[in-house]
């Protein structure tokens, strides 16, 4: 039942920047692919951070979340009567608002990674090899699960963060990917909450 609900959610969700054209029906295989892609994204970002390539020589454990999406708040579950969770919301949960913010996050990080790969890199082959699979998963998620047009300013903001110094760029990317790791955990939890159907009870 949860997988059917998740599939229906992905088919019926909309965002104000999306076109009004009908969404083509997706097969059960495509819906299963979406669940797998979200899990794979988390695994790939975890692998990326476990590698010595991106964060080599960077002593700081700091992270940054540069996206302007409000995924944490938008995807927080509705507060239950006896819950002590501080991130639960008092208002009703909105699937479309949660998915809109997830789309915005993924679009931002995809644009940031793509523009980073076009900037000066310390070890071009290693960094491209490390980041490309993450970028491919994000692109697949956007195409298969979250297809919508997004405002150009998301891409412009992400493209303008890199300079000419490869160490400074890598330091920013390392911190950003640590933040993205936390965000992918949030996204996977949000998708689990949505597919559980608890917010409909």
Secondary structure, 3 states (H helix, E strand, C coil): CHHHHHHHHHHHCCCCCCCCCCCCCCCHHHHHHHHHHHHHHHHHHHHHHHCCCCCCCCCCCCCCCCCCCCHHHHCCCECCCCCCCCCCECCCCCHHHHHHHHHHHHHHHHHHHHHHHCCCCCCHHHHHHHHHHHHHHHHHHHHHHCCCCCCHHHHHHHHCCCCCCHHHHHHHHHHHHHHHHHHHHHHHHHHHHHHHCHHHC
